[in-house]
Amino acid sequence: MLTLLVDRFFFMITAHGVVFALLMSGVCVAFSRETNQRICILNLSSEEYIGRIFYNKFNDSVITASAFKSDNYISLKCRTTRIEYIQNGHPDTGFLVFESELLKWCSSLQIDNVNAKAVTFCAQHSIYKVFELRNYSMLYSISGTDVQGIKTSYISRGLMMLIYTDARRHAPLKFHSIEDGCVLKSFSYPLHHTRVNFIELFHEKVLVKQENENLQILDVLTSELIEVNRTKSMVLIMFFYKAHLDDLWLGQNAGSIKISSILIGKCLAKINARNTSVIKECKCSGRRCNLSKPIKGTKIKSTLEDALKNITSIFYDEERGEIYTGQRLGLVHVWSK
């Protein structure tokens, strides 16, 4: 187990041995996974607030969505920067993308690294646009009228799901080809409660979790429906559903990380608080990092029990086979086999 100490933690991604930690203050810090030291800060000025960061595997770059004080933090500007430049400590070598889009804070950006697509939503004009990730060219647009949300499939190729609003207890769903936007299938999903925890697209399957209901998994191609007991379903979505982390933790103090089968809910692995480990530390606080240059990590002692407290975010690095967790106190833990 490795630990890096930063400001209050919000979100993270990893790529090619670089850990990108996005803090609640809007500062994004890049760490080297090889040396466990800070590389650089991605913010180009103290007035830049980075709201999201994405990895584009098709040109080995990261995309940041930022707002600026000079604009009262209203508009979003998207910038792409190659990983190799960041590894060399030069985050200022990127360039702007999606410049034609009028993106406000109520707008959105999704990156689909399986289908090589980016999906933007302009709230002012209520329109979705799909871009090619390889060269950022626009492919087509879809009207966002009466659309509650849009989901792309991050595991299988070709599908995009649009969730429409309905005054009745139904969720109208339309499935489009992500390549050209053509409608492939549509139907209404019955809802028993006004509160829906989530509706997600995973593979060619729709996952629906309603309040006090079992998790339902519907195969879009065959219409086969599978139910997973709700006592198990709360711990099986950690790697692809980050918006409901509170549902993943069984206790407020020393919890445990469970990795379960998405189809049957069976627990495949579990991390418990049992051992003590020596970890390395890099101190940062506030909007800017305290370190003007990377320094050698100092050794501190931490327990696994401490590492499993107050988890706010979780990420799985498929390339290295590691789990990354972030805490409210600003610690990033890396769990290796």
Secondary structure, DSSP 8 states (H G I E B T S, - for coil): -EEEE-SSEEEEEEETTEEEEEETTS-EEEEETTT-SEEEE--SSTTEEEEEEEEETTTTEEEEEEEEGGGTT-B-EEEEEEHHHHHTT-GGG-EEE-TTS--BTTSEEEEETTTTEEEEEETTTTEEEEEETTT--EEEEEE-TTEEEEEE-SSSSSEEEEEE--SSSEEEEEEEETTT--EEEEEEEE-SSS-EEEEEEETTEEEEEETTS-EEEEETTT--EEEE-HHHHTTS-TTT-GGGGGGT-S-SSS--EEEE-TTT--EEEEE-S--EEEEEE----SSS-S-SS----EEEEEEHHHHTSSEEEEEEETTTTEEEEEETTSEEEEE--
